[in-house]
Amino acid sequence: MKNKNVGFSTKAIHYGHEAGNHLGSLTPPLFQTSTFVFKDVEQGKNRFSGEEEGYIYTRIGNPTVTVLEERIAALENGEAAVAFSSGMAAVSGVIFGLLKSGDHIISCDALYGGTYSFFEMLKDYQIEYTGVDITDSADIRKHIKKNTRAIYIETPINPTMKLIDIKAVAKIAKEIGAYLIVDNTFLSPYLQKPLELGADVVLHSATKYIGGHGDVIAGIIVSNKEIAKRIRMRALKNVGGVMSPFDAWLLLRGIKTLGIRMDRTIENAMKIAIYLEAHPKVEKVYYPGLKSFPQFELANTQMKGPGGILSFEVAGGVEAGITVMNNVEIFQLAVSLGDVDSLIQHPASMTHSAVPQEERIKVGITDGLIRVSVGIEDVEDLIHDLEQALARI
Ligand SMILES: Cc1ncc(COP(=O)(O)O)c(C=O)c1O
């Protein structure tokens, strides 16, 4: 099906696959092959020169991966997508695909730890970056340089849940002729569509909500055709962090339920956030669905829902937080997010351990902060689990 005038879940289930072209197979077939056979030398030559469309070798393209790329591009309302072997391969793929030595990136001051570490590494390749409080447009303008070629943001920012106004930042990026790149991992295309708000590239760790079941590591970018082609030819074909066909197949299965998984996740997260906010041993809760959330208005205009991630601080600091994390039974103590299973983790010692302590604290990632990725279990059980763990403080 290639009809874009249908709802989100209809696209998530059908887009890019035609059963009639595959012996009636309801699900897209898994083309678990490294290479494709040419009928003669002429055909091989024409495929390489681009005169004839068709597959050559899985690092350059694979039919199962193509279905996934077309489906996610349709869900983000973009023209094209490029799939990678991990979220980090997508992050590095965008940068190596679009930037060169001598360029400058403005990024938000708190980033996923892996991305932070990659941006630090870029200094060895003469690509500089400046971490800026992007919630403040004046602060962005102060840091613009002649060679600023990209503004790179995550919103909500992990794990403080601070939001960035994508439309406002897109306006600045356009003015200075820089790419706006948005990591949309935390919300998925179901809840936020950055391209519609003016971004040039959207990227995902597809490991998270897109897969949804904690069994795949993968990444994907979505943009217009020209940008996608540049990223594919430079950062995928040459660098080689390509998605395996089996992982694309698992993601195609996972994405079919993205809408209903997200609805249930939000329902659970909202109840847990309200419960935690009223708990005497909890000092602060960061969740965009709460009326007390400082950017509640922006959350309501930019996002279709507040998502399934929330962070909180318990009274008693680090020790008390560790007691909670060591005593939960249904929440699993693990990094990652966006799975059907509820996960709990400690950003300071885990996902953000690469960020120096003073920088971490400056942006609100205190030593006592706990991050939760709410799954789709029965919410009464999740609340009971937190209750018994908090009672041990
Ligand atoms: C916001 C965000 N972006 C990118 C990544 C990197 O993705 P991956 O682990 O799939 O390489 C992560 C991983 O946790 C993430 O949380």
The ligand as a Gaussian input file, in Angstrom:
#p B3LYP/6-31G(d) Opt

LIG

0 1
 C       17.798000       9.788000      22.701000
 C       18.711000       8.715000      22.198000
 N       19.322000       8.877000      21.010000
 C       20.171000       7.950000      20.501000
 C       20.451000       6.790000      21.211000
 C       21.409000       5.773000      20.637000
 O       20.706000       4.658000      20.153000
 P       21.269000       3.161000      20.067000
 O       21.465000       2.677000      21.484000
 O       20.193000       2.437000      19.325000
 O       22.565000       3.201000      19.335000
 C       19.825000       6.574000      22.445000
 C       20.105000       5.346000      23.222000
 O       19.711000       5.196000      24.347000
 C       18.939000       7.563000      22.951000
 O       18.320000       7.421000      24.134000

